[in-house]
Each structure stands twice: as C-alpha cells, then as structure tokens.
Amino acid sequence: MDWVPTLSEWQGPLFLRVVDALAADIASGRLVRGQRLPTHRALASALDLDLTTVTRAYGEARRRGLLEARVGQGTFVSETTARAAHDLPAPVSIDLSMNLPPQPVEANLDLRIAQGLAHIRSAAGFSAFLSYSRPGGTADEREVAASWLRPRVPQAAPERIVIFPGSQAIIFNALLALTSPGDVVVTEALTFPGVRAAAARLNVRLVGAAMDGEGARPDALDEAIRKHKPKAVYLVPTQQNPTTATMGPGRRKAIADIIRKRGGTLIEDDVYGPLEPQVSPIATLIPEQTYFAASIAKCIAPALRVAYLLAPDLSVEQKMRGGLQATMQMPPSLMVALLTHWLRSGVANDIIKAIRNEAAARQQLATRFLKGIAFAARPASHHLWMPLPKNLDGADLLAHLKRNGLAVVGEEAFAVNDAAPRGLRVSLGAARNRAELGQALQVLSQAVNAPVETMQIV
C-alpha cells in the first residue's frame, strides 16, 4: 500500500472524505502525477470501508480530473485536472489558439478554491461580499496586493493600488484616462489583441515600433515617440504576446531612459511577470511615469477576474478608481477575497510554482517535437512564436492546420501595421495535457515541413 489517506481530518460522506484527502495529498506532493493508487478492494480493506464507498470515491475523483483509469493497469494520479472541451468549432479537435495557463494536477485549483471559499465563509460569511464595496478594493486587500508585488516592485504602496476585474479593464480605463479620440499610443509592432480592441473602441490610433529578440527596439520606440507625440506607450516587456520576447536589464533601462527623456507615460502589462519572478519590471526604473498592471490571468486562471494596477501617484489612483466606478463599479468582491486569502497564505505562490513547472515541461516537449524548426520561446512561457519563412503563406498554413484538427493564431490578430513580422502563436498551455500537446505539435511539425503545394486549398 503506497497510499492510505487520513480521513479524520475531513468532514462529510465517507466517499467525499476519500476524495478530499486524495486532492490534499496531490496538492502537498505526497502523491505525484502518474503514481499508481491502491486497488479499490485494497484501499477499502486498509480503511475498513465498504467496497462501494471506495468505488464511488474513485469515480468522483475521476470526474474531477484527479485520477485516470488505464485498462488492465489500474488507477493513476492524473497529469492535469483540465477537462476535454466540448464546444470546439468543427473540424478543430485541439485548440491552441487561446493563451491559457495549463492546469497541472499539482495546482489542484478545484480543491484550493473550495478550501479558500470555506475559509472565507468561516471567517466572515459569504453575505459580507454580496453587497457594494469600495471601488478598487479595501485597505486590507490593497495591502496584501502590495506585499505580493513588492519583491518585484519595491515601490509598491497600497494607497497607489486599484483592484480591477481583470487586466483588460485596466488597459481600457488607462487609455480612457490618458487619451482622447484621434490620439496616438505606441506599442510593439505585434501587440496584445486586447489593447487593439480597446483602442478601436476609443478611436485611438496605435503605432507599432519595430521589434527584435528583446521586444521593442529603443531606436524605433524613440523615433515613434518623437514623430507621433503619443499620449502613452503600451508594452509587454516580459514574455511579450505573441513573440515571447523578454527585455534584458539593459534594454529595460534604455526604454526607461527614453520615456523619461521624452516625458511620456508607460502602460506596462506585466501579465506574464509572475512566471519569471527574477525579472524586474520597467516600473522599478520609472515608477512616477508607469501605469503598472499585474494580473493572475496567466499565472493562475483567466476566469478569476482580479488584476492590480499600481498607479504612478495618488492623483492617478483616484482618477483610475473613478474610471473603474463609472465603467464597472467594482471588482468581484468574492473573487478578490479568494485571491487575497491565497496571496496572504502563500497558496497563490504554490499554484504559480506548479503552473510554472508545467509550462517549462511543455516548452521542453515543444523543443523535442519541433526539432529543426525555428521558433522563439521562454523556459516558462505558455506560448511560443514561430516566424514563417517566405515560402509559406500564413493563410494557407492556418487552413491546412485547421483541416488537420489544429487551431493556432497568425500574426493578423496582433499586427499593428502591414510591416509587422509574420508568424504563428502556438499556445502550449491550452492543451488539456502533454499527450494532447504532443499530438498537436506533431501535426504542426508535419505541416511546416510539408511541401508548399500540399497546403493550398483545392
């Protein structure tokens, strides 16, 4: 018997106690992915339970994605808790178009959400979070957020933090505060589709600065600022979307010096920053000129709509809080309470570590399957960027991949102008597990290496 759970720590029906103990032991590392579990009969005997109770427990654990049964081999701890998608457009069977964090079994979000909500219910009750709250978060919520940010941004102060329902809301409200219709904002030549959508809604013109392997080039950014007099510069300096380009310390200083010299305002989107905690944001160099947006969307889960804006000063904090109140009133209080509990207790960092490790493993898988194919990546990023050779037509390649059941995204979704680099963004984290990712990467590799004429639509 490699595993015998302790049921006395759990409440409820016996079969659910087994499931909860299983989930907790996975989260703690006592059980690891791929580990074989005792047979139903052996565990029932060890726990002095009825066989049907253990069978029911194993069935519920499989339903939650914690276990998988292999015919003729037994029951094993799953690799992931992600479920198969049932709403993919035909003929797509594997969708790597959305940039999602993976859901490794070690992160165990189902259990941690349940435990976090149970803590909130015990401490304050749910009703405390079902009314209107202060736009931008309470003093305690902002203090906890500041403590989480400070290892990377030492200047983080709670009075300058505004809690938003997601980083997209920060981007929209920052543009709303900084620009008027017809104004210019400078971005990378390839940029996050969310800023394109926000700019289009606000009638703001985006100008793309040329890029290299570290992101926006200082000379191109300086020229764009000098020529177009933008109201803001929007950049993703860490694991840039879609190219994964990450600025080194020298590049960050050069960018900060240009923005300081030109008297500009930076909107720094740090959505991928927690995946590379050793990297210092540009906001540490020019805090008085930076709207710094931090989010848990890519390091935990996008549907937990909580993001943190670190404003450059108190007047901007008040203006952004007013914008939040006018557009969305407030962030979702119960979700903010859950994230605050996770940040305070260290659970958030445990989840992020598990997701970072899984991202690194998937990047290694990509290196193996895409051997001989040029692509850009970071060791713990959820996506990779594959530049297209001149002989490959992007539309034909995307159509060919789709006919073979695979969806990825081309540069059109990110391009600010016609001179933007050509390529594909492949979202490794969107695959349900490594086996599914391997299938997708094999399809991609075969397509890129196939003769050009086989991709043309007939």
C-alpha positions as CSV (number, residue, x, y, z in Angstrom):
1,M,0.0,0.0,0.0
2,D,1.7,3.2,-1.2
3,W,-1.1,5.5,-0.2
4,V,-3.5,5.3,2.8
5,P,-5.4,8.6,3.4
6,T,-6.2,10.1,6.8
7,L,-10.0,10.6,6.8
8,S,-10.4,12.0,10.3
9,E,-9.3,15.5,9.0
10,W,-12.2,15.7,6.6
11,Q,-16.0,16.1,7.0
12,G,-19.0,14.9,5.0
13,P,-19.8,11.5,3.5
14,L,-17.1,8.9,3.6
15,F,-16.6,8.8,-0.2
16,L,-16.1,12.5,-0.3
17,R,-13.6,12.3,2.6
18,V,-11.5,10.0,0.5
19,V,-11.7,12.4,-2.5
20,D,-10.8,15.4,-0.4
21,A,-7.9,13.5,1.2
22,L,-6.7,12.5,-2.2
23,A,-6.8,16.1,-3.5
24,A,-5.0,17.4,-0.5
25,D,-2.2,14.8,-0.8
26,I,-1.8,15.7,-4.5
27,A,-1.5,19.4,-3.6
28,S,1.0,18.7,-0.9
29,G,3.2,16.5,-3.1
30,R,2.6,13.3,-1.2
31,L,1.0,11.9,-4.3
32,V,2.6,12.8,-7.7
33,R,1.3,12.6,-11.3
34,G,1.4,9.1,-12.7
35,Q,1.5,7.4,-9.3
36,R,-0.4,4.2,-9.2
37,L,-3.1,4.0,-6.5
38,P,-4.2,1.0,-4.5
39,T,-7.0,-1.1,-6.0
40,H,-10.5,-0.4,-4.8
41,R,-10.5,-3.6,-2.7
42,A,-7.1,-3.0,-1.2
43,L,-8.0,0.6,-0.1
44,A,-11.4,-0.5,1.2
45,S,-9.6,-3.1,3.3
46,A,-7.0,-0.7,4.6
47,L,-9.6,1.9,5.6
48,D,-12.1,-0.6,6.8
49,L,-14.7,0.8,4.4
50,D,-17.3,-0.8,2.2
51,L,-16.0,-1.6,-1.3
52,T,-18.8,0.5,-2.9
53,T,-17.7,3.6,-0.9
54,V,-14.2,3.4,-2.4
55,T,-15.5,2.7,-5.9
56,R,-17.7,5.8,-5.5
57,A,-14.8,7.9,-4.3
58,Y,-12.6,6.8,-7.2
59,G,-15.4,7.6,-9.6
60,E,-15.8,11.1,-8.2
61,A,-12.1,11.7,-8.3
62,R,-12.0,10.7,-12.0
63,R,-14.9,13.1,-12.6
64,R,-12.9,15.9,-11.0
65,G,-9.9,15.1,-13.2
66,L,-7.8,13.9,-10.3
67,L,-7.5,10.3,-11.4
68,E,-7.4,8.3,-14.6
69,A,-8.1,4.6,-15.1
70,R,-6.0,2.6,-17.5
71,V,-7.4,-0.6,-18.8
72,G,-5.6,-3.6,-17.4
73,Q,-3.1,-1.4,-15.4
74,G,-5.1,0.2,-12.6
75,T,-5.8,3.7,-11.4
76,F,-3.3,6.5,-11.5
77,V,-3.0,10.1,-10.5
78,S,-3.8,12.4,-13.4
79,E,-1.4,14.7,-15.2
80,T,-4.0,17.5,-15.3
81,T,-7.4,18.5,-14.0
82,A,-8.4,20.1,-17.3
83,R,-11.5,18.5,-18.9
84,A,-12.0,17.9,-22.6
85,A,-13.5,20.8,-24.5
86,H,-17.0,20.1,-25.9
87,D,-17.6,23.3,-27.8
88,L,-14.7,23.4,-30.3
89,P,-15.7,24.5,-33.8
90,A,-15.6,21.8,-36.4
91,P,-13.2,20.4,-37.6
92,V,-10.9,21.6,-34.7
93,S,-10.1,18.8,-32.2
94,I,-7.2,20.6,-30.4
95,D,-7.4,24.3,-29.9
96,L,-4.1,26.1,-29.2
97,S,-5.3,29.5,-30.2
98,M,-6.2,30.8,-26.8
99,N,-3.2,31.6,-24.5
100,L,-4.2,29.8,-21.3
101,P,-2.2,28.6,-18.3
102,P,-2.1,24.8,-18.0
103,Q,-4.0,23.1,-15.2
104,P,-1.5,20.6,-13.7
105,V,-2.8,18.3,-11.1
106,E,-0.3,19.8,-8.6
107,A,-2.0,23.2,-8.8
108,N,-5.3,21.5,-7.7
109,L,-7.4,24.5,-8.3
110,D,-10.7,22.7,-7.5
111,L,-9.6,21.8,-4.0
112,R,-7.9,25.1,-3.3
113,I,-10.9,27.1,-4.5
114,A,-13.2,25.0,-2.2
115,Q,-10.8,25.4,0.7
116,G,-10.4,29.1,0.1
117,L,-14.2,29.7,0.0
118,A,-14.6,27.6,3.1
119,H,-12.1,29.8,4.9
120,I,-13.9,32.9,3.8
121,R,-17.3,31.5,4.8
122,S,-15.9,30.6,8.2
123,A,-14.2,33.9,8.8
124,A,-16.8,36.4,7.5
125,G,-19.6,34.6,5.7
126,F,-20.4,35.0,2.1
127,S,-23.1,37.7,2.7
128,A,-20.3,40.1,3.6
129,F,-19.2,40.0,0.0
130,L,-22.5,40.2,-1.8
131,S,-23.1,44.0,-1.4
132,Y,-21.4,47.0,-2.9
133,S,-17.8,47.6,-1.8
134,R,-15.2,50.3,-2.2
135,P,-14.2,50.7,-5.9
136,G,-10.7,49.5,-6.2
137,G,-10.5,47.3,-3.1
138,T,-10.4,47.7,0.7
139,A,-7.3,48.9,2.6
140,D,-6.5,45.3,3.6
141,E,-6.9,43.9,0.1
142,R,-4.6,46.5,-1.3
143,E,-2.0,46.0,1.4
144,V,-1.9,42.3,0.7
145,A,-1.6,43.0,-3.0
146,A,1.2,45.4,-2.4
147,S,3.1,42.8,-0.3
148,W,2.8,40.4,-3.1
149,L,4.1,42.9,-5.7
150,R,7.0,44.3,-3.5
151,P,9.6,41.5,-4.2
152,R,9.4,42.6,-7.8
153,V,8.4,46.2,-7.5
154,P,9.8,47.5,-4.2
155,Q,8.0,50.8,-4.6
156,A,4.5,49.1,-4.5
157,A,2.4,51.0,-2.0
158,P,-1.2,50.0,-1.0
159,E,-2.5,53.6,-1.4
160,R,-1.5,53.5,-5.1
161,I,-3.1,50.2,-5.9
162,V,-6.5,49.9,-7.6
163,I,-8.0,46.4,-7.9
164,F,-9.7,45.8,-11.2
165,P,-11.8,43.0,-12.7
166,G,-9.0,41.8,-15.0
167,S,-6.1,43.5,-16.8
168,Q,-8.3,44.2,-19.9
169,A,-10.3,46.6,-17.6
170,I,-7.0,48.3,-16.6
171,I,-5.9,48.7,-20.2
172,F,-9.3,50.2,-21.3
173,N,-9.5,52.6,-18.3
174,A,-5.9,53.6,-18.7
175,L,-6.5,54.5,-22.4
176,L,-9.7,56.2,-21.4
177,A,-7.9,58.3,-18.8
178,L,-4.9,59.2,-21.0
179,T,-6.3,59.7,-24.5
180,S,-8.9,61.4,-26.5
181,P,-10.3,60.2,-29.9
182,G,-7.7,60.6,-32.5
183,D,-4.7,60.4,-30.1
184,V,-1.8,58.0,-30.7
185,V,-0.5,55.2,-28.4
186,V,2.8,53.5,-29.3
187,T,3.0,49.7,-28.9
188,E,5.2,46.9,-30.2
189,A,4.7,46.1,-33.9
190,L,2.9,43.0,-32.8
191,T,0.8,43.6,-29.7
192,F,-1.9,42.1,-27.4
193,P,-5.3,41.9,-29.2
194,G,-6.9,43.4,-26.1
195,V,-5.2,46.7,-26.5
196,R,-6.1,46.8,-30.2
197,A,-9.8,46.2,-29.2
198,A,-9.7,48.9,-26.5
199,A,-8.0,51.4,-28.9
200,A,-10.5,50.7,-31.6
201,R,-13.4,51.3,-29.2
202,L,-11.9,54.6,-28.0
203,N,-10.9,55.7,-31.6
204,V,-7.3,55.7,-30.6
205,R,-4.6,55.1,-33.2
206,L,-1.9,52.6,-32.5
207,V,1.6,53.0,-33.9
208,G,3.8,49.9,-33.8
209,A,7.6,50.2,-33.0
210,A,9.9,47.7,-34.8
211,M,11.0,44.7,-32.7
212,D,13.9,42.4,-32.3
213,G,14.6,39.4,-30.0
214,E,14.1,41.6,-26.9
215,G,10.9,43.3,-27.9
216,A,10.5,46.9,-28.9
217,R,13.8,48.4,-30.2
218,P,14.9,51.5,-28.4
219,D,15.7,53.4,-31.6
220,A,12.4,52.6,-33.1
221,L,10.5,53.5,-30.0
222,D,12.3,56.8,-29.6
223,E,11.6,57.6,-33.3
224,A,7.9,56.7,-32.9
225,I,7.6,58.9,-29.8
226,R,9.4,61.8,-31.4
227,K,7.4,61.6,-34.6
228,H,3.9,60.8,-33.3
229,K,3.8,62.5,-29.9
230,P,1.8,59.7,-28.3
231,K,-0.2,60.0,-25.1
232,A,1.1,56.7,-23.9
233,V,3.4,53.8,-24.6
234,Y,1.9,50.3,-24.1
235,L,4.5,47.4,-23.7
236,V,4.6,43.8,-22.5
237,P,8.3,43.6,-21.6
238,T,8.2,40.0,-20.2
239,Q,7.1,37.1,-22.4
240,Q,5.7,39.5,-24.9
241,N,2.5,38.4,-26.5
242,P,2.8,37.0,-29.2
243,T,6.6,36.8,-29.6
244,T,7.7,35.8,-26.1
245,A,10.4,38.4,-26.4
246,T,11.7,39.4,-23.0
247,M,13.7,42.5,-22.3
248,G,17.0,42.2,-20.5
249,P,18.1,44.7,-17.9
250,G,20.0,46.8,-20.4
251,R,17.0,47.0,-22.7
252,R,14.7,47.9,-19.9
253,K,17.0,50.7,-18.8
254,A,17.2,52.0,-22.4
255,I,13.4,52.0,-22.7
256,A,13.0,53.7,-19.3
257,D,15.6,56.4,-20.3
258,I,13.7,57.2,-23.5
259,I,10.3,57.5,-21.8
260,R,11.9,59.7,-19.0
261,K,13.6,61.8,-21.6
262,R,10.5,62.3,-23.7
263,G,8.3,62.9,-20.7
264,G,5.9,60.0,-21.7
265,T,3.7,57.6,-19.8
266,L,4.2,53.9,-19.9
267,I,1.4,51.3,-19.5
268,E,3.4,48.2,-18.5
269,D,1.4,45.0,-18.9
270,D,3.1,42.5,-16.5
271,V,0.5,39.7,-17.0
272,Y,3.3,37.1,-17.5
273,G,5.7,38.6,-15.0
274,P,4.9,36.1,-12.2
275,L,6.2,33.3,-14.4
276,E,9.6,35.0,-14.4
277,P,9.8,36.5,-10.8
278,Q,13.6,37.2,-11.1
279,V,12.9,39.8,-13.8
280,S,12.5,43.4,-12.6
281,P,9.7,45.4,-14.3
282,I,10.4,48.7,-16.0
283,A,8.1,50.3,-13.4
284,T,11.0,49.9,-10.9
285,L,13.0,52.4,-13.0
286,I,10.4,55.0,-13.7
287,P,7.6,54.4,-11.2
288,E,6.4,58.0,-11.4
289,Q,5.7,57.5,-15.2
290,T,4.2,54.0,-15.2
291,Y,0.8,52.5,-15.0
292,F,1.8,49.0,-13.9
293,A,-0.7,46.2,-14.5
294,A,-0.3,42.9,-12.7
295,S,-2.7,40.0,-13.1
296,I,-3.3,36.4,-12.1
297,A,-4.9,35.6,-15.5
298,K,-1.8,33.9,-17.0
299,C,-0.2,32.6,-13.8
300,I,-3.3,31.1,-12.2
301,A,-6.6,31.3,-14.2
302,P,-8.2,33.9,-16.5
303,A,-11.7,33.5,-15.2
304,L,-10.7,34.6,-11.7
305,R,-11.1,38.3,-12.8
306,V,-8.7,40.0,-10.5
307,A,-5.9,42.4,-11.5
308,Y,-3.9,45.0,-9.8
309,L,-3.0,48.5,-11.1
310,L,-0.1,50.2,-9.4
311,A,-0.7,53.9,-10.2
312,P,2.2,56.3,-10.6
313,D,0.8,58.7,-7.9
314,L,-2.2,59.3,-5.7
315,S,-4.0,61.6,-8.2
316,V,-3.8,58.9,-10.9
317,E,-5.0,56.3,-8.3
318,Q,-8.1,58.5,-7.7
319,K,-8.7,59.0,-11.4
320,M,-8.4,55.3,-12.2
321,R,-10.6,54.4,-9.3
322,G,-13.2,56.9,-10.5
323,G,-13.0,55.3,-14.0
324,L,-13.5,51.9,-12.6
325,Q,-16.6,53.0,-10.6
326,A,-18.0,54.7,-13.8
327,T,-17.5,51.7,-16.1
328,M,-17.7,48.6,-13.9
329,Q,-18.4,49.8,-10.4
330,M,-16.1,47.4,-8.6
331,P,-14.2,44.2,-8.9
332,P,-16.0,40.9,-8.0
333,S,-15.8,41.0,-4.2
334,L,-15.8,37.3,-3.5
335,M,-13.1,36.6,-6.1
336,V,-11.0,39.4,-4.6
337,A,-11.5,37.9,-1.2
338,L,-10.4,34.5,-2.5
339,L,-7.3,35.9,-4.2
340,T,-6.4,38.0,-1.1
341,H,-6.6,34.8,1.1
342,W,-4.4,32.9,-1.4
343,L,-1.8,35.7,-1.5
344,R,-1.8,36.1,2.3
345,S,-1.5,32.4,3.0
346,G,1.1,31.6,0.2
347,V,-1.3,29.4,-1.7
348,A,-1.1,31.6,-4.7
349,N,2.6,31.2,-4.9
350,D,2.3,27.4,-4.6
351,I,-0.2,27.4,-7.5
352,I,2.0,29.7,-9.6
353,K,5.0,27.4,-9.0
354,A,3.1,24.4,-10.2
355,I,1.9,26.1,-13.3
356,R,5.4,27.5,-14.0
357,N,6.8,24.0,-13.7
358,E,4.2,22.6,-16.1
359,A,4.9,25.4,-18.6
360,A,8.6,24.6,-18.5
361,A,7.8,20.9,-19.2
362,R,5.6,21.8,-22.1
363,Q,8.3,24.0,-23.6
364,Q,10.7,21.1,-23.4
365,L,8.1,19.0,-25.2
366,A,7.9,21.6,-27.9
367,T,11.7,21.6,-28.3
368,R,11.6,17.9,-28.9
369,F,8.7,17.8,-31.4
370,L,9.7,20.9,-33.3
371,K,13.4,20.0,-33.7
372,G,14.9,21.7,-36.7
373,I,12.1,24.4,-36.8
374,A,12.9,27.9,-35.8
375,F,10.8,29.4,-33.0
376,A,11.1,31.8,-30.1
377,A,10.1,30.8,-26.6
378,R,10.9,31.3,-22.9
379,P,11.6,28.4,-20.5
380,A,8.3,29.0,-18.5
381,S,6.1,30.7,-21.1
382,H,2.7,29.4,-22.1
383,H,3.2,30.1,-25.8
384,L,5.8,30.1,-28.5
385,W,6.2,32.2,-31.6
386,M,7.1,30.6,-34.9
387,P,8.3,33.0,-37.6
388,L,7.1,32.0,-41.1
389,P,9.6,31.5,-43.8
390,K,9.0,33.5,-47.0
391,N,7.9,30.4,-49.0
392,L,5.0,29.7,-46.6
393,D,1.7,31.6,-46.9
394,G,0.2,32.1,-43.4
395,A,-3.4,31.8,-44.5
396,D,-2.7,28.5,-46.3
397,L,-0.8,27.1,-43.4
398,L,-3.6,28.1,-40.9
399,A,-6.2,26.5,-43.2
400,H,-4.1,23.4,-43.6
401,L,-3.7,23.0,-39.8
402,K,-7.4,23.5,-39.2
403,R,-8.2,20.8,-41.8
404,N,-6.0,18.5,-39.7
405,G,-7.8,19.4,-36.5
406,L,-5.4,22.0,-35.0
407,A,-6.1,25.7,-34.4
408,V,-3.4,28.3,-33.8
409,V,-3.2,32.1,-34.4
410,G,-1.5,34.0,-37.1
411,E,0.1,37.5,-36.9
412,E,-3.0,39.2,-38.2
413,A,-4.5,39.1,-34.7
414,F,-1.5,41.0,-33.3
415,A,-0.2,43.2,-36.2
416,V,-0.4,47.0,-35.7
417,N,0.7,47.7,-39.3
418,D,1.5,45.9,-42.5
419,A,5.2,45.8,-41.7
420,A,4.7,43.6,-38.7
421,P,6.6,40.3,-38.6
422,R,4.8,37.2,-40.0
423,G,4.4,34.1,-37.8
424,L,2.2,31.8,-35.7
425,R,1.5,32.0,-31.9
426,V,1.1,28.5,-30.5
427,S,-0.4,28.3,-27.1
428,L,1.1,25.3,-25.3
429,G,-0.9,25.8,-22.1
430,A,-4.2,25.4,-23.9
431,A,-3.7,21.7,-24.5
432,R,-5.5,19.6,-22.0
433,N,-2.4,17.5,-21.2
434,R,1.0,16.7,-22.5
435,A,-0.2,13.8,-24.6
436,E,-2.7,16.1,-26.4
437,L,0.0,18.7,-26.8
438,G,2.3,16.2,-28.3
439,Q,-0.3,15.3,-30.9
440,A,-0.8,18.9,-31.8
441,L,2.9,19.6,-32.1
442,Q,3.3,16.6,-34.4
443,V,0.6,18.0,-36.7
444,L,2.3,21.4,-36.6
445,S,5.8,20.0,-37.4
446,Q,4.5,17.9,-40.3
447,A,2.6,20.9,-41.7
448,V,5.6,23.2,-41.6
449,N,7.9,20.6,-43.1
450,A,5.3,19.6,-45.8
451,P,5.7,20.7,-49.5
452,V,4.1,24.1,-50.0
453,E,1.7,22.8,-52.7
454,T,0.1,20.3,-50.2
455,M,-1.2,23.2,-48.1
456,Q,-3.1,25.0,-50.9
457,I,-6.8,24.7,-50.7
458,V,-8.4,22.9,-53.6
